[in-house]
């Protein structure tokens, strides 16, 4: 739980498998609660494939990796 001078700012609730199940965030005096489910693994990365914002807005997530090619000289000091 994260507390600020005006009260609780954020909290997270873990499931039995230690993954995030619910998270709450307070901004401008209003709390938003997110519920996470359908945990999926792709290339060694686990992510919540579905999350619900509030009571009804369901968002489905799919993992994708953009391919970006950068010139080697960008990394030279």
Protein Blocks (a to p, Z undefined) as FASTA:
>chain_A
ZZdfkbcfbdcdddfkopafbdcddeehiacddddehiaceehiacdfbdcehjllccdd
ddddddddddfklmpZZ
